Every structure is written in structure tokens, then in C-alpha cells.
Amino acid sequence: RFGPAPVQERLSCMARNNSIYVVANIGDKKPCDSSDPSCPRDGRYQYNTNVVFDTQGKLVARYHKYNLFVIETQYDYPKEPEAVTFETPFGKFGIFTCFDILFYEPAVVLVSKMQVDTVLFPTAWMNVLPFLTAVQFHSAWAMGMRVNVLAANTHNTSMEMTGSGIYAPAGARTYFYNMKTEDGHLLIAELDAHPRLSPASPAAVSWNSYALSVEKLSQNNHEFTGIIFEDPFTFTELTKPEGNLTVCQKDLCCHLRYKMAEKRDDEVYVLGAFDGLHVIEGQYYLQICTLLKCPSANLSTCGQPVETAQTKFEMFSLSGTFGTSYVFPEVLYSGVQLAPGEFEVLTDGRLINWNTTSKPVLSVTLFGRWYEKD
């Protein structure tokens, strides 16, 4: 059907000889001619492509990436987004690639309309603190969408590409983040085949329920603006070892209740809110509530990347008046480490930790994404 292709033949044999499913990201060439006005001059389209082979070595799925990143000029856009799924004895799977995860089609469609159990996600993800490191955002997406995500990132430290994981709706089952060497790592974990039917599956969340019930605290005079990834956040500093804070921007009000294990003079934390259109490397509307550490005691540095911290929190509770139902909860510890099992999302939209964190905190974030379909 597809002609001789040595790479696909090897992948097929790998799957059949080991009785496993194999997913790979490759390039795909599709010939076209002058009857197609969009046909490139060399007579072929080139697509960023995922292929899936089943335990018999049969090609059971093929997906052409729809949301190309800005530097993927070697690839063409498919004319329509594809929602590609395939059935297995252990659940319904969907596939998409890298930048796709930030958009409605096909990522959200696969979960909300196609009802997949597990997403297979090859990626070449450049880590961007404080919100968009691979392990942080991909685990948060699994929690927010209540599906399993198998994220396989390429490992290239010179391009800040690292961080793969096997993520369940209740948190990461296993993950790997390493910026020190070029060594990769094989990840193995058990997952529920149908996570929505599992007793361990988190209940659906009404993301603004609690925040709308909170009496808005009087606006303080200590708010200031900080920039994260070109987005202007409204910040307020955590000046005391414990307390309640509110910060608002446009329609979004973020509420934080917290208690630090100790208040250090050399570390500054802020509560931040952003409600607006993000326009760098793609355009999408965001609503973000975040508790994050600043790189220094100088408030002008707040929002810039920082990888280490010393402050542990005895408890925190973060919520926001989100207008979208697509919110992704993130907790990131010092050293860019996840915190599986140490926090939970309540059905009223609170991201909460009842006990002292095992490691110092870099950020606690509710990352809300508006889609045109909302």
C-alpha cells in the first residue's frame, strides 16, 4: 500500500517481533500535481507525522501534525486537522504532536469528543520556565483533561529539550528530567486502561466554584507588573509567613491561602494573575493564577526563570475565577521536579496541599486556556 520504506519496515518488525505497539515520529512525503493550486514546486507535500504499529506489525494509525511550531518551515500544514484514534485491548488511544497540545484541534477534540483514554505524545519540547517545562505542563494537561498521557520528549540539552513522562489524571506515574547529561531514560509504568472508569480517577472540577464564593479582599497598594514570556502579569508579594491574598486582572481574580515553613529574607514569592491574549510563538488566550518564586529579592526579576529554591510551604490553596473549563494544575519543586501525590484539586477548583511540601517550591499554577469553542 505504501511502497518499500526501510524505516517503517523496521518499526513494523520491532512491533511484531516483540508483540508491542510502537509509535514513531517521522517525516511523510505526499506527491501532488498542478491540479492542486497549493502543491509545492517540488511536487510533494511534507508532513510532520506519527505512525503507530500494532502487535502484529500492522500500521493502524497515521497522523499529520496540524499545529506547526514557528521554526518548522520544512513541513506543510495539512488542509484539515485530523482526529486520529485507534482501539486496543487496553483502551482507546489518540495521537498528536508537540505544539498541538496547546490548541483545541486535535488535542481537546480527541478527549472531549472522541473520548480517548490515553494520548500518545511524541514531542521536541523546549522547556520554558516558569509554566511551560515539559514535565510540568504535560502532567498538568493529563490532570486537567483527566486522561493518561505518554509523553516522549527528544533529549537535547543544548536546545533545552528534556523531560518525558507517563502521566495519569491523578498525577505523574513516572517521569525523567535531566539537563546535566545527554543520557536518555526508559520509562515504564502501569496505568488504568480506562481512567475515567477507575475509582482512583479524580472527579470533574468546577474550576471557578470556590473562587467565586470568596469575598474579594480589598485591593492592596503593593501590586506591580511583571513580565512572563512577554505577558504582563499583575503581582503582589507574599510579605508574611502566612496569610490570604487576592490579585486580579480583568475578569480573573486569583485567591491564595498559604503558610510557609519559614519566611526567608533572601527569597521572595509573589501571587500573580494574567488574563489576556498571548502572542509569542502562536496566539492563544490565557487565564493564569500562579504562586511563584522570584529569582532574587529584587521585585523587578519576578517572572524570570528560576530553577532552585529553599522555601517549603506547610500548606497552600490556590483558586481563580476562571471563565474557561480547561484549566491545568501545576506544582513544580526546586530542581524542576514534580510533586505527584503531594497535592490535589478539589471539585470546587482549589489546587491545595494540606501538608508540608517535601521539597522547596518553585511555582504553584493554575494554567487556564480559552479556546474559540468555549
For each residue, the residues with C-beta under 8 A, 3 or more apart:
1:
2: 5 8 59
3:
4: 9
5: 2 8 9
6: 9 10
7: 10 11 24 26
8: 2 5 11 12 26 51 59
9: 4 5 6 12 13
10: 6 7 13 14
11: 7 8 14 15 22 24 51 53
12: 8 9 15 16 22 53 57 58 59
13: 9 10 16 17 57
14: 10 11 17 18 20 22 53
15: 11 12 18 19 20 21 22 53 54 55 56 57
16: 12 13 19 53 55 56 57
17: 13 14 57
18: 14 15
19: 15 16 55
20: 14 15 55
21: 15 52 53 54 55 88
22: 11 12 14 15 52 53
23: 50 51 52 95 120 122 152
24: 7 11 50 51 122
25: 48 49 50 97 122
26: 7 8 49 50 51
27: 46 47 48 49 75
28: 46 47 49 62 64
29: 44 45 46
30: 44 45 46 47
31: 43 44
32: 36 38 39 40 43 44 45
33: 36 39 43
34: 39
35: 39
36: 32 33 39
37:
38: 32 79
39: 32 33 34 35 36 43 45
40: 32 43 44 45 76
41:
42:
43: 31 32 33 39 40
44: 29 30 31 32 40
45: 29 30 32 39 40 76
46: 27 28 29 30 74 75 76
47: 27 28 30 64 65 75 76 78
48: 25 27 64 65 68 72 75 97
49: 25 26 27 28 62 63 64 65
50: 23 24 25 26 61 62 63 65 84 95 96 97 120 122
51: 8 11 23 24 26 59 61 62
52: 21 22 23 59 60 61 62 86 93 95 120
53: 11 12 14 15 16 21 22 57 58 59 60
54: 15 21 57 58 60 86 88
55: 15 16 19 20 21
56: 15 16
57: 12 13 15 16 17 53 54
58: 12 53 54
59: 2 8 12 51 52 53 62
60: 52 53 54 86
61: 50 51 52 84 85 86 93 95
62: 28 49 50 51 52 59 84
63: 49 50 82 84 95 96 97 106
64: 28 47 48 49 78 82
65: 47 48 49 50 68 72 75 78 96 97 98 99 100
66: 77 78 81 82 96 100 103 105 106
67: 99 100 102 103 282
68: 48 65 72 75 77 99
69: 72 98 99 281 282
70: 281 282
71:
72: 48 65 68 69 75
73:
74: 46
75: 27 46 47 48 65 68 72
76: 40 45 46 47
77: 66 68
78: 47 64 65 66 81 82
79: 38
80:
81: 66 78 105 106 109
82: 63 64 66 78 106
83: 94 105 106 109 110 113 114
84: 50 61 62 63 94 95 96 106
85: 61 92 93 94 95 110 114 116
86: 52 54 60 61 92 93
87: 92 93
88: 21 54 91 92 93
89:
90: 193
91: 88 116 117 118 148 193 194
92: 85 86 87 88 114 115 116 117 118
93: 52 61 85 86 87 88 116 117 118 119 120
94: 83 84 85 106 110 111 114 116 118 119 120
95: 23 50 52 61 63 84 85 119 120 121
96: 50 63 65 66 84 100 101 106 107 110 119 121
97: 25 48 50 63 65 100 121 122 123
98: 65 69 101 121 122 123 124 125
99: 65 67 68 69 102 103 282
100: 65 66 67 96 97 103 106 107
101: 96 98 107 121 123 137 138 141
102: 67 99 107 282 284 369
103: 66 67 99 100 107 108 284 371
104: 107 108 109 371 372 373
105: 66 81 83 108 109
106: 63 66 81 82 83 84 94 96 100 109 110
107: 96 100 101 102 103 104 110 111 119
108: 103 104 105 111 112 145 326 371 373
109: 81 83 104 105 106 112 113 114
110: 83 85 94 96 106 107 113 114 116 119
111: 94 107 108 114 115 116 119 145 146 147
112: 108 109 115
113: 83 109 110
114: 83 85 92 94 109 110 111
115: 92 111 112
116: 85 91 92 93 94 110 111 119 147
117: 91 92 93 147 148 193 194 195 196
118: 91 92 93 94 147 148 149 150 191 195
119: 93 94 95 96 107 110 111 116 142 147 148 149 150
120: 23 50 52 93 94 95 150
121: 95 96 97 98 101 138 149 150 151 152
122: 23 24 25 50 97 98 152
123: 97 98 101 134 138 151 152 153 154
124: 98 153 154 156 159 161
125: 98 134 138 153 161 163
126: 159 160 161
127: 132 133 134 160 161 162 163 336
128: 131 132 133 160 229 305
129: 132 133 305 306 307 336 362
130: 228 290 292 303 305 306 332 362 363 365
131: 128 136 137 228 229 288 290 330 363 365 367
132: 127 128 129 136 137 229
133: 127 128 129 136 137 163 177 332 336
134: 123 125 127 137 138 151 153 161 162 163 164 165 177
135: 138 139 163 164 165 172 175 176 177 336 338
136: 131 132 133 139 140 330 332 336 338
137: 101 131 132 133 134 140 141 328 330 367
138: 101 121 123 125 134 135 141 142 149 151 163 165 167
139: 135 136 142 143 149 165 167 171 172 175 330 338 340
140: 136 137 143 144 328 329 330 365 367
141: 101 137 138 144 145 149 167 328
142: 119 138 139 145 146 147 148 149 167 168 169
143: 139 140 146 167 169 170 171 202 328 329 345
144: 140 141 326 327 328 329
145: 108 111 141 142 169 326
146: 111 142 143 169 195 196 201 202 204
147: 111 116 117 118 119 142 169 195 196
148: 91 117 118 119 142 166 167 168 169 191 192 195
149: 118 119 121 138 139 141 142 165 166 167
150: 118 119 120 121 166 167
151: 121 123 134 138 163 164 165 166 167
152: 23 121 122 123 164
153: 123 124 125 134 161 162 163 164
154: 123 124 161
155: 161 162 164 178 182 183 184
156: 124 159 161 162 182
157: 160 161 162 178 179 180 181 182
158:
159: 124 126 156
160: 126 127 128 157 179
161: 124 125 126 127 134 153 154 155 156 157
162: 127 134 153 155 156 157 176 177 178 179
163: 125 127 133 134 135 138 151 153 175 176 177 336
164: 134 135 151 152 153 155 175 176 185 187
165: 134 135 138 139 149 151 172 173 174 175 176 187 338
166: 148 149 150 151 172 173 174 175 187 188 189 191
167: 138 139 141 142 143 148 149 150 151 171 172 173 175
168: 142 148 171 172 173 191 192 195
169: 142 143 145 146 147 148 195 201 202
170: 143 200 201 202
171: 139 143 167 168 338 340 341
172: 135 139 165 166 167 168 175 338 340
173: 165 166 167 168 189 190 191 340
174: 165 166 187 188 189
175: 135 139 163 164 165 166 167 172 187 338
176: 135 162 163 164 165 185 187
177: 133 134 135 162 163 336 337
178: 155 157 162 181 183 185
179: 157 160 162 336
180: 157
181: 157 178
182: 155 156 157
183: 155 178
184: 155
185: 164 176 178
186:
187: 164 165 166 174 175 176
188: 166 174
189: 166 173 174
190: 173
191: 118 148 166 168 173 195
192: 148 168 195 197 198 200 201
193: 90 91 117
194: 91 117 197 198
195: 117 118 146 147 148 168 169 191 192 198 201
196: 117 146 147 201
197: 192 194 201
198: 192 194 195 201
199:
200: 170 192
201: 146 169 170 192 195 196 197 198
202: 143 146 169 170 205 344 345
203: 347
204: 146 347
205: 202 327 345 346 347 348 349
206: 209 347 348 349
207: 320 322 324 325 327 349 366 368
208: 211 212 319 320 321 322 323 349
209: 206 212 213 347 348 349
210: 213 214 255 319 346 348 349 350
211: 208 214 253 254 255 319 320 321 322 349
212: 208 209 321
213: 209 210 348
214: 210 211 246 255 319
215:
216: 246 248 253
217: 220 244 245 246
218:
219: 223 248
220: 217 223 236
221:
222: 236 237 239
223: 219 220 234 235 236 247
224: 234 235 236 299
225: 232 233 234 235
226: 232 233 235 270 272 299 300 302 303
227: 230 231 232 233 303
228: 130 131 231 233 272 274 303
229: 128 131 132 278 280
230: 227 278 279 280
231: 227 228 274 276 278 280 286
232: 225 226 227 274 276
233: 225 226 227 228 249 272 273 274 288 290 303
234: 223 224 225 247 248 249 272 273 274
235: 223 224 225 226 247 270 271 272 299 302 303
236: 220 222 223 224 245 247 270 271 272
237: 222 268 269 270 299
238: 243 245 256 258 260 268 269 270 271 291
239: 222
240: 243 263
241: 259 260 262 263
242: 258 259 260 314
243: 238 240 257 258
244: 217 255 256 257
245: 217 236 238 255 256 258 271
246: 214 216 217 253 254 255 256
247: 223 234 235 236 253 254 271 272 273
248: 216 219 234 252 253 254 273
249: 233 234 252 273 274 275 276
250: 275 276
251: 275 287 321 323
252: 248 249 273 274 275 287 289 320 321 322 323 368
253: 211 216 246 247 248 273 320 321
254: 211 246 247 248 271 272 273 289 290 318 319 320 366
255: 210 211 214 244 245 246 317 318 319 320
256: 238 244 245 246 271 291 316 317 318
257: 243 244 315 316 317
258: 238 242 243 245 291 313 315 316 317
259: 241 242 313 314 315 316
260: 238 241 242 263 269 311 312 313 314
261: 311 312 313 314 356 357
262: 241 311 312
263: 240 241 260 311
264: 267 310 311
265: 297
266: 297 310
267: 264 293 294 297 309 310 311
268: 237 238 293 294 296 297 299 302
269: 237 238 260 291 292 293 294 311 361
270: 226 235 236 237 238 291 292 294 299 302
271: 235 236 238 245 247 254 256 289 290 291
272: 226 228 233 234 235 236 247 254 288 289 290 291 292 302 303
273: 233 234 247 248 249 252 253 254 288 289 290 320
274: 228 231 232 233 234 249 252 286 287 288
275: 249 250 251 252 286 287 288
276: 231 232 249 250 285 286
277: 283 284 285 286
278: 229 230 231 282 283 284 285 286
279: 230 283
280: 229 230 231
281: 69 70
282: 67 69 70 99 102 278
283: 277 278 279
284: 102 103 277 278 369 370
285: 276 277 278 369 370
286: 231 274 275 276 277 278 367 368 369 370
287: 251 252 274 275 320 322 323 324 327 368 369 370
288: 131 233 272 273 274 275 365 366 367 368
289: 252 254 271 272 273 318 319 320 365 366 368
290: 130 131 233 254 271 272 273 318 363 364 365 366
291: 238 256 258 269 270 271 272 316 318 361 363 364 365
292: 130 269 270 272 302 303 362 363 364 365
293: 267 268 269 306 309 311 361 362 363
294: 267 268 269 270 297 298 299 301 302 303 304 306
295: 301 302 304 305 306
296: 268 301
297: 265 266 267 268 294
298: 294 301
299: 224 226 235 237 268 270 294 302
300: 226
301: 294 295 296 298 304
302: 226 235 268 270 272 292 294 295 299
303: 130 226 227 228 233 235 272 292 294
304: 294 295 301
305: 128 129 130 295
306: 129 130 293 294 295 309 362
307: 129 334 335 336 362
308: 334 335 360 362
309: 267 293 306 333 334 360 361 362
310: 264 266 267 334 360
311: 260 261 262 263 264 267 269 293 360 361
312: 260 261 262 356 357 358 359 360 361
313: 258 259 260 261 316 353 356 357 361
314: 242 259 260 261 355 356
315: 257 258 259 352 353 354 355 356
316: 256 257 258 259 291 313 351 352 353 361 364
317: 255 256 257 258 350 351 352 353
318: 254 255 256 289 290 291 350 351 352 364 365 366
319: 208 210 211 214 254 255 289 348 349 350 351 366
320: 207 208 211 252 253 254 255 273 287 289 327 349 366 368
321: 208 211 212 251 252 253
322: 207 208 211 252 287 325 327 349 366 368
323: 208 251 252 287 368 370 374
324: 207 287 327 368 369 370 371 374
325: 207 322 374
326: 108 144 145 368 369 370 371 374
327: 144 205 207 287 320 322 324 349 366 367 368 369
328: 137 140 141 143 144 366 367 368 369
329: 140 143 144 343 345 351 365 366 367
330: 131 136 137 139 140 363 364 365 366 367
331: 338 339 342 343 351 353 361 363 364 365
332: 130 133 136 336 337 338 339 361 362 363 364 365
333: 309 336 337 338 339 357 358 359 360 361 362
334: 307 308 309 310 337 359 360 361 362
335: 307 308 359
336: 127 129 133 135 136 163 177 179 307 332 333 362
337: 177 332 333 334 359
338: 135 136 139 165 171 172 175 331 332 333
339: 331 332 333 342 343 357 358 359
340: 139 171 172 173
341: 171
342: 331 339 353 355 357 358
343: 329 331 339 351 352 353 364
344: 202 351 352 353
345: 143 202 205 329 349 350 351 352
346: 205 210 349 350 352
347: 203 204 205 206 209
348: 205 206 209 210 213 319
349: 205 206 207 208 209 210 211 319 320 322 327 345 346 366
350: 210 317 318 319 345 346
351: 316 317 318 319 329 331 343 344 345 364 366
352: 315 316 317 318 343 344 345 346
353: 313 315 316 317 331 342 343 344 357 364
354: 315
355: 314 315 342
356: 261 312 313 314 315
357: 261 312 313 333 339 342 353 360 361
358: 312 333 339 342
359: 312 333 334 335 337 339
360: 308 309 310 311 312 333 334 357
361: 269 291 293 309 311 312 313 316 331 332 333 334 357 364
362: 129 130 292 293 306 307 308 309 332 333 334 336
363: 130 131 290 291 292 293 330 331 332
364: 290 291 292 316 318 330 331 332 343 351 353 361
365: 130 131 140 288 289 290 291 292 318 329 330 331 332
366: 207 254 288 289 290 318 319 320 322 327 328 329 330 349 351
367: 131 137 140 286 288 327 328 329 330
368: 207 252 286 287 288 289 320 322 323 324 326 327 328
369: 102 284 285 286 287 324 326 327 328
370: 284 285 286 287 323 324 326 374
371: 103 104 108 324 326 374
372: 104
373: 104 108
374: 323 324 325 326 370 371
